[in-house]
């Protein structure tokens, strides 16, 4: 868990630094930072799709995942409940920034494969690299949205910690196919987040989060069917 702890601390530290910068940044600079983060999110999302979609053995699965996950998230009203909770304790557009931060920090090759490598091989290279990248990203995000971005660090700790434990208990059955499909869906969610930040299209990204649960369920069913 050393790598995950390092990753979390880097996000918290970056958020503190960014929130200090926020106080001295004029509105026009906040706006350009927002545009920069929107473009970064879109770029990372597209990169995830370009890298992993050609390798998918189930090219329709991400479509099914987004459809079912979106309906489930809409039914549970995840987006509105999250916004209500965040706005209760903060002002401005922290909810949008926090949802973007959670996706950027948690959904990506380094963030998903890092805990797996740490659990199975005791290799912390991915997590250490991811921690440095997330630290820099959190500075920019916090300078735009405020100190509340640090909450994403706690979410990341839970996310990577869960993957770490699952990898330990499922050493023999954890497949590259599963990681690939989850990354494809995650890439689309990050891309959608970028579209929202840039004001191109408001996407209810949080309502689509349950989509990440569909690939593990489907691949588990397929695995059991072949036993």
Secondary structure by P-SEA (a helix, b strand, c coil): caaaaaaaaaaaaaaaaaaaaaaaccaaaaaaaaaaaaaaaaaaaaaaaaaccccccccaaaaaaaaaaaaaaaaaaaaaaaaaaaaaccccaaaaaaaaaaaaacccccccaaaaaaaacccaaaaaaaaaaaaaaaaaaaaccccccaaaaaaaaaaaaaaaaaaaaccccccaaaaaaaaaaaaaaaaaaaaaaaccccccccccccccaaaaaaaaaaaaaac
